[in-house]
Amino acid sequence: MMPDQLLLKTTRLARLVEADEIERWLRFEMRGYPGDNPVSLKYMDITGRWTEKEKKLGYWQSLAEINGHVAAMELQVRNLKVPDIHFAPSSSNPHEIVAGFGGAHVNKVTGVADSVLARMQSLTSQIGQLSGIRSRVLSLVHDFVSKTYYTLAFSGLAETVFEKHKKSVDELLRKTAGDALEKIPAIYKDFLQGIGKQ
């Protein structure tokens, strides 16, 4: 299932169980994070979206946009090629410096490879950060869905157990104190009338 479909289904679940904050957060994951909303800022922290929190810099985009950035960067990394470098300066004069002043000739030759390697490093770092955000979002969604499932499953189980025991207790009371049980509604009615006279 695609993350956007997962977010839509989880938003519906949040609405059904009246988890308002989770529903608002999931909408930010679908539309992007506003900068002035307390729930938005809270989940910017929780999902690790800040790059420089003091300056309010971070990944404010939706989860779908983050997935798109990750896919684009992964494609760039796959297409980057480190050029082959062959640098073999030689001279018959043992006193000649063939590398140039401060290694200038070597730097000129290796500069292209260094820039490709630096770009690869930058991209992989960004991919790691964005993938971490995606993982935290999906983990939070999973936690919410599983907690909701178990809450609903066990609440239904508790009701079933209560109803089962209530029926057996009612049956036992009917057998042992049937006459008294029949008088309870009349006693309660008299009690209410007595309160009304005060």
ABEGO torsion letter per residue (X at the ends): XBAAAAAAAAAAAAAAAGBAAAAAAAAAAAAEBBAABAAAAAAAAAAGABABAAAGBBBABBAAAAAAAAAAAAAAAAABBBBBBBBBBBBABAABBAAEBGGAAAAAAAAAAAAAAAAAAAAAAAAAAAAAAAAAAAAAAAAAAAAAAAAAAAAAAAAAAAAAAAAAAAAAAAAAAAAAAAAAAAAAAAAAAAAAAX
